[in-house]
């Protein structure tokens, strides 16, 4: 159920043309809230909508209006329900909504390594795949970003997937990053299985020219 919710959130976020950080913050708040509060299946989408409402208020210059969220969930919830869930989430999170996402680290690592656009998009694709699955939720954002970029470089046959500069900046060893990247490789293979037909939002997003049509290749 969580995977389906996150895939839907990714699709809606892309349709609304929101900032990347709004997506990562939305999912971070969903997971932190679900860690504290038991939510019924009927209200899971309400949690997702309310988390995006908060994240967009925090990250966007022109955030979508509540009526936009009501429309995107096919009027399953009304304005009062969304506002009440927003209040509940902020209270449970003690109004602590800021965090450093794996996307922030990825952008920094891409700059350091001067990775090309396609490698960058492949690494971002793998990071967003990881958000669909609980098996990678324990990974720190910096670990996730570095292992995704390393694996992307390997897949793209980069001659220098690792460097002394990366080791200095991150204080990681290549052996450590290789071990982490195995988690992402497993998820990538699982996500590409033909029977995985219920998660389409992410593939649709990364099959666009904006993201180098990367999901069409993998």
C-alpha positions, 0 to 999 in steps of 0.5 A: 500500500505504501509503494502504491501511495509513493508511486502516485505521489511521484506522478502527481508531483511531476504533473504539478511541476513541483521542485524535487525537494518537495517530493523528498520532503513529502515522502520523509514526512509520510514515513515519519508520521506512519512511524508514530501513528497507525493509519487505516487504508482508507486514510493513507492517501489523505496522509500523502496529500496532507504531507505534500500540502505541508512540503509545498508550503515549505519548498514552493514559491507558488504551492498548489491550493487545497482545492487542487489536492481535493481534485487530485484525489478525486474528491475522496476527502474534503477541505476540513479532512485535509486541514485536520490531517495537516494539523495532526501531522505537524503536531506529531512531527513537532513542527520539525519538517526540515531535513537534508535529502538524498537529492541534495547529496546527489547534486553535490556529488554530481558536481564533484565528479562532473557526471554527465546528465544521463548518469545523473538522471539514472542515479536519481531514478534509482534513488526514487525507486528506493523510496518505493521500498522499505528495504532501503529506508534505513540508508542515510541520505548521503549513503543512498546518493553516493551508492546510486551515483556509483552504480549509475557510473558503473552501469554507464561504463564510466572509466572512473566510478570512484576517485580519491577526491570522492573518498576525501569529501565523503570519508567513505571507502569504495568497498563500503559504497559497493556494498551499499550499491548492491541494495539499489541494484537489487531494487532496480532489477525487482522494479523492472520485472514484467509483472510489476504493473501496479507501479507506473508513475515513476516509470512514466516520469523517467520516460520523458525527455526531461529525464533523458528517457532513462526508464526506457533503457533500464 
